[in-house]
Amino acid sequence: MYALLGDKDELKELYVQHLCLAFDYITSFFSVDSAQGKSYRVAVSAIEDEIKKHDYDKNILKALELNSVDGRLQPCHHKVLRRFDILISSIGKGNWRGSIPLKGIDGFARADLLEQYLAPIQSWVEGKKKPEGYETSEIFDKIHGLLGESDKSKIFLASLLVSLLRSQQIRARNTSEKHLREIKVNNR
């Protein structure tokens, strides 16, 4: 963590104090209206006033907000540890995502993985046998075996599953393509 923060300066120290208050708050479970909740808000306000006296990054300050949808500092968020790494490294560099660039292109791998499951289900719904390239696929055989003989209910449910997963696959691929374009533009 110290390596991510780099050399100590006054602004970094204020950001870290803010982050420590956030950690304390999200792990303490006291209500907003309690004495601790009120003291937390006063302390955060005082630190933010001090931060604003420096050449600070508004995105870092926004990420430190507990109630911000973009901040995602809630401990139950599925990517909270990555978020903390991004935040701490941003504090170290002095600008948002200064050393951990936008990831966002893992959707290509998710889309490819989904296709391994969607193609066999889709072919089963359509009453087709293995398409080219699936002659030795264990996944294909297993899915067809599990689905068994078709009937109207199974076909409806399998079609519904395909439509739901296909839309997620398309979104994952499109999001990754968008992020890849952003990365290319930012690296020019």
N, C-alpha and C positions, 0 to 999 in steps of 0.2 A: 504494500500500500504506500509506503514512504517513497518508493521509486516512482509511483504514479503521480505523487504530489510534487516532487522535485524540490528545489530550494525554497526555503520558508521566506515568506514576506507577509506584510500586514494584511493585504487583501485575502491571500490564501488562508491565513489564520482566521479571519472573520468568516469566510465561507465554511471552513471546517467547524468552527463553533456553531454556526447555523445548522450544519449537518448533524453534529452531535446532539443538538437540541431536538432535531427531528427524530433521530434514533431513540432518544429518551422518551419522546412523546409517543411514538408508535409502539413502543414496547411496554408502556406503563399502564395503559387501559384506564386512565382517569378521564372524567367527562370534561367537555369543553367549558362547562359552567363551574367546575370545581376550582378551588384555590390554585391547584397545580395548573389547570387549563388556562386560567387567567394569567398566572405568572409566565407560562410558556408564551402566550401571545405578546406580553409586554417585552419579554426577553428577545423574541424574534423581531419585533418592531425596532427595538434599540439596535440590534445587530444589523438589520437591513438599513437603518439610517446611517450607520457607520460605513457599510459597504458602498452606499450611494455617494459617499464622499470621495471615492476612488474611481478610477477608470475601469468599471466593472462590466461584466457580460450579462445582459438582461436574460439571456436564455439559461444561464447557470442559476440565477436568482429564481427564475420561474420554476426550474426543475426542483428547487429546494422547497417549494410550496407543498404542503401536505394535502391540501384539498384540491389541488390542480389535477385535472384529468391527464394533462401532459406530464405532470411531475412523476406520477406512478411510484411514489415512495412507500406505498402501502406494503406491509410485509407479506401479504398473501398474494400479491401480484405474481404471475407465473414467471416473469423475467426480472424480478426484483434484484437479484445478484448482478446480472448484466447491467441493469440500470445504475446500481451503485458503482460498478467499475467505470461506466461512462461518466458519471457525475464526478467521481474522485479524479479521474484522469483529466476531465475538463477543468477542474479546479487547478490541477497541476500545470496545465498549458495556458490557463487564463482565458480560454474561449471554448464554447460549447463544441464537443466532439473534436477537440484539438488533436487527440492522438488515437482515438478509437473511431474510425470512420463508420459511416452508415453501413450496417450489415445488409439487411434487407434483400439479398439475392438468393437466400436459401430456398425460396419458393420454387426454383427450377428443380431442385432435388425432390421436393415434396410432390410436385406435379408429376415427375417421372415415376416416383414410387406409387402414387395413386393410380397411374395408368396400368401398372402391373396387376392391380386388383379390379379396375374398372373394365378393362378389355374382356376378361373372362366372364364377368357378370353380364356385360352387354351382349356378348355372343350367346350366353345361355338364354337371355331374354328373347333374343332374335331367333333362337332355335338352331343356331349354327354350331358347327364343330370348331376345332382349334383353327384359328387363322394362321397364316405363315408366320414363322418366328416363335411359335409357342409349342412346337412339337415335343420339346423336352421340359416344358415348364411344370414344376411341381405345384406352383400356385394355381395355375390354370386347372390342373387335374383335381386338386383339392377343392377349389371353389365349385367346380361342376359337380363333384361328388357330394359335397355338402348340400348343394341346392337340390339335387336329386331330380325326380320327375317334375315336370312343370304342371302347374294348374293356374287358374286365373288369379287367385290370391297371391301365390308366390311371384307370378309375373308382375303383378301390380307393385308388390313390395320391393322386388328387385329393381324395377324401373324407377321407383321413387328413390331408392338408395343411390342408383346411378345418377339421377338428376341432381340430388343434393351434393354428392361427392364431385360430380363434374363441375358444378358451379364453384366449389371450393378450389378445385384444380385450376380452373380458368383464372380465378381471382389470385391465387398464389403465383401463377406464371405472369399475369399482367402486372402485379405489384412488383415482382422481381425485375421485370423489363423496365418499369418506370424507375426503380431505384438504380438500375444499371445505367440508364440514360443520365440520371442525376449525377452519378459518380463520374461518368465520362465528362460531363459538362464542368464539374468542379475540378477535375484534374487537368483541364486545358490551361 
